Amino acid sequence: MLIGCHGLVWTGNFDETGFDRAVTQSLEAGFTLLEIPLLEPDSFDVAAAKRSLARNPIAISASLGQSADTDISSEDPDVVAAGERKLNTALEILSELGSEYFVGVLYSQLAKYDAPATALGRQNSLDVLRRVAERAGALGIRVGLEVVNRYETNLFNTAKQALAYLDDLGHPNVGVHLDTYHMNIEESDMVGPVLACGNRISYVHIGESHRGYLGSGTVDFDGFFRALSLIGYTGPIAFESFSSAVVNPDLSRSLAVWRNLWNDSADLGAHANAFIRGKIRAVETIALH
C-alpha cells in the first residue's frame, strides 16, 4: 500500500527546487508516494520533475480541480473543450512521470456554485470524462473522482451521489476518491460510505476536520480505517493539509485557509505518516484478538 503526502504540505512552488523539496521531505517523513497538484498543467516543468525523480525516486500521483474557464460541467462548449484539453495534458504529464493515479475534482470547477448543476452541464461532464477515462486507461492511469463538500462543487457531495454519477459514466477505469475532511462535513458517518463504495474506491485522502494535525479534530479515523480494512482496500492513502505559510496566497483564498494550524511541514508530515501507519497497524491487529 502506498502511503503518500500532498505536495502542498511541503511547497507552494513546483519548479525544480520546489519539486526537489517535496520529494526529499516526503521521503524523509516516511512516505512512499508524492501527490503533486497539477493546477496548471500547461506550465508544469516535466523535465525538471523527471530530473528530481531520477535523483530521489518516489511514486507519483496527481490531483487537480477545474477552474471557471475549464469547467467541463459548463454549458459553454468552449469552456468544456478547454477543460478536456487540460485533463489530457495532465494525463500526458503523468504518463511521462510513470504515474498510475489521476484524482481530484476533475469533473467540475472547484468552487462554490450559486445554483444546482444543470442536466446539460452534468451530461457534458460525463461525456468528457468518458473520453478522458479511455485515454487514461490506454496510458495505464487510474482515474479517481474526489467527493467534496457542497462549497466546492454542485455535481455530487456524498459517496452515494458519486456512485450514481459513476453508474451514469459507465467506465471501469474511473473510481471514487474519498476524502475524510469532506466526508466529515457531508456524510452521516465514516463507515457506511466506505462500505457502500467497496472496491470502487480507487484513492483516499486523509485530512482532519480543520485540515491540521491528524487526531486533533473531530474525524472518526478509527471507524474509517476499520471500514477500509473490511473492504480490503489496498490502494493509495495520501495525507492532505494546507497552510498559507506554505501554499501560495491565491490557492489559500480558494481553499478558505483563513487561519494556520501549522507552520512546520517536517513535523506535520512525520506526524501524519506515523498516524496513518499506526491506524493501519491497529486494524491489522484485530485479527489477533
Number of C-alpha atoms within 10 A of each C-alpha: 10 15 20 31 33 25 29 24 25 26 21 21 17 20 16 17 13 17 25 20 18 26 28 20 22 27 19 13 20 19 25 21 25 27 25 21 21 22 17 14 19 13 9 17 14 18 13 16 21 17 14 21 18 10 11 12 15 18 19 22 28 22 21 23 23 22 18 15 15 24 28 32 30 24 17 15 14 14 18 22 18 15 27 23 17 21 25 18 17 22 26 16 20 24 16 13 17 16 19 19 24 29 24 25 21 27 27 28 24 22 19 13 14 8 7 10 17 14 11 13 21 19 18 23 25 20 16 20 23 20 14 20 24 18 16 26 17 11 17 17 22 22 28 25 24 29 27 27 21 17 13 21 21 22 23 21 21 21 24 17 13 22 19 12 18 19 11 13 18 12 15 15 20 26 22 26 24 27 23 24 21 22 22 18 16 16 17 11 15 20 19 16 18 26 17 14 19 17 16 19 25 26 26 24 22 25 26 24 20 18 20 19 19 25 15 11 13 12 22 16 20 14 17 21 21 20 20 21 16 14 15 11 20 14 16 18 21 25 27 25 27 28 26 22 18 19 20 14 14 10 15 17 12 12 16 11 17 10 12 14 17 18 14 13 21 15 12 19 27 17 16 28 21 15 16 20 13 12 16 16 12 14 18 13 9 9 7 6 4
